[in-house]
């Protein structure tokens, strides 16, 4: 059995302000600095947070895009929330994946051993 610690983490984003996205990004950056090879992270955006991933957002996504390219991060957007916010999937950044339910996905990830963080 390996003694290597795997860091699987789900960041739950609910609010529609860049501050929560910035906190999640900083947290993930610090975790990657701690142990870059063993980190797998997911940002799940529901409630109002899908607006953070609209193409019109002026947030600096360079680190997020880099981590996605490296296979360290996935961005999952709740379809239920998109419908309630009247947002079209085509208005999201292409690196986002729309899922049926954010809360269900968070529960599934926790059942798989992901640590839950709400910035």
C-alpha positions as CSV (number, residue, x, y, z in Angstrom):
1,X,0.0,0.0,0.0
2,X,1.3,3.4,-1.0
3,X,2.0,6.1,1.6
4,X,1.4,8.9,-0.9
5,X,-1.3,11.3,0.2
6,X,-3.8,12.2,-2.5
7,X,-5.5,15.5,-2.1
8,X,-9.0,15.3,-3.7
9,X,-11.0,18.4,-3.0
10,X,-14.3,19.9,-4.1
11,X,-14.7,23.7,-3.8
12,X,-18.4,24.6,-3.4
13,X,-19.1,28.0,-5.0
14,X,-22.5,29.5,-4.3
15,X,-22.1,33.3,-4.4
16,X,-21.9,35.5,-7.4
17,X,-18.9,37.6,-6.4
18,X,-15.3,37.3,-7.6
19,X,-14.1,37.3,-4.0
20,X,-15.3,33.7,-3.4
21,X,-13.7,32.6,-6.7
22,X,-10.5,34.4,-5.8
23,X,-10.4,32.6,-2.4
24,X,-11.0,29.2,-4.0
25,X,-8.3,29.9,-6.6
26,X,-5.8,31.0,-3.9
27,X,-6.6,27.9,-1.8
28,X,-6.1,25.6,-4.7
29,X,-2.9,27.5,-5.6
30,X,-1.5,26.9,-2.1
31,X,-2.5,23.3,-2.2
32,X,-0.7,22.8,-5.5
33,X,2.4,24.5,-4.0
34,X,2.2,22.0,-1.1
35,X,2.0,18.9,-3.3
36,X,1.5,19.5,-7.0
37,X,1.6,15.9,-8.1
38,X,-1.2,14.5,-5.9
39,X,-3.9,17.2,-6.2
40,X,-7.2,16.7,-8.0
41,X,-9.7,19.6,-7.6
42,X,-13.2,20.4,-8.7
43,X,-15.1,23.7,-8.5
44,X,-18.8,23.1,-8.4
45,X,-20.8,26.3,-9.0
46,X,-24.5,26.4,-8.1
47,X,-27.1,28.9,-6.8
48,X,-25.8,32.3,-8.0
49,X,-22.1,31.2,-8.7
50,X,-22.6,30.1,-12.3
51,X,-22.5,33.8,-13.2
52,X,-18.8,33.8,-12.2
53,X,-18.1,31.7,-15.3
54,X,-19.9,33.9,-17.9
55,X,-17.6,34.9,-20.7
56,X,-18.3,38.5,-19.7
57,X,-16.7,38.1,-16.3
58,X,-13.4,40.2,-16.1
59,X,-11.8,37.8,-13.5
60,X,-8.3,36.7,-14.4
61,X,-8.8,33.0,-15.3
62,X,-5.1,32.4,-16.4
63,X,-4.3,30.1,-13.4
64,X,-7.7,28.3,-13.7
65,X,-7.2,27.6,-17.4
66,X,-3.6,26.4,-16.8
67,X,-4.7,24.0,-14.0
68,X,-7.5,22.7,-16.3
69,X,-5.0,22.1,-19.1
70,X,-2.7,20.2,-16.6
71,X,-5.6,18.0,-15.4
72,X,-5.6,19.4,-11.9
73,X,-9.0,21.1,-12.0
74,X,-12.5,20.7,-13.4
75,X,-15.2,23.4,-13.4
76,X,-18.7,22.0,-13.0
77,X,-21.8,24.2,-13.4
78,X,-25.2,23.2,-12.1
79,X,-27.8,23.1,-14.9
80,X,-30.7,23.7,-12.4
81,X,-29.0,27.0,-11.4
82,X,-28.4,28.0,-15.0
83,X,-32.1,27.6,-15.7
84,X,-33.2,29.6,-12.6
85,X,-30.7,32.3,-13.5
86,X,-31.9,32.2,-17.2
87,X,-28.3,31.7,-18.4
88,X,-27.5,29.8,-21.6
89,X,-24.7,27.3,-21.6
90,X,-23.2,29.0,-24.6
91,X,-22.6,32.1,-22.4
92,X,-20.2,30.1,-20.2
93,X,-16.4,29.8,-20.8
94,X,-15.7,26.7,-22.9
95,X,-13.7,25.1,-20.0
96,X,-16.9,24.6,-18.0
97,X,-18.9,21.4,-17.9
98,X,-22.6,21.6,-17.2
99,X,-24.0,18.9,-14.9
100,X,-27.6,18.2,-14.0
101,X,-27.3,19.1,-10.2
102,X,-24.5,20.7,-8.3
103,X,-25.6,19.5,-4.9
104,X,-25.9,15.9,-6.1
105,X,-22.4,16.1,-7.6
106,X,-21.0,17.5,-4.3
107,X,-22.5,14.6,-2.4
108,X,-21.1,12.1,-5.0
109,X,-17.7,13.6,-4.7
110,X,-17.7,13.5,-0.9
111,X,-18.8,9.9,-1.1
112,X,-15.7,9.3,-3.3
113,X,-13.5,10.8,-0.6
114,X,-13.2,14.4,-1.8
115,X,-12.7,17.0,1.0
116,X,-15.4,19.7,1.0
117,X,-14.4,23.3,1.0
118,X,-16.7,26.3,0.8
119,X,-14.7,29.5,0.4
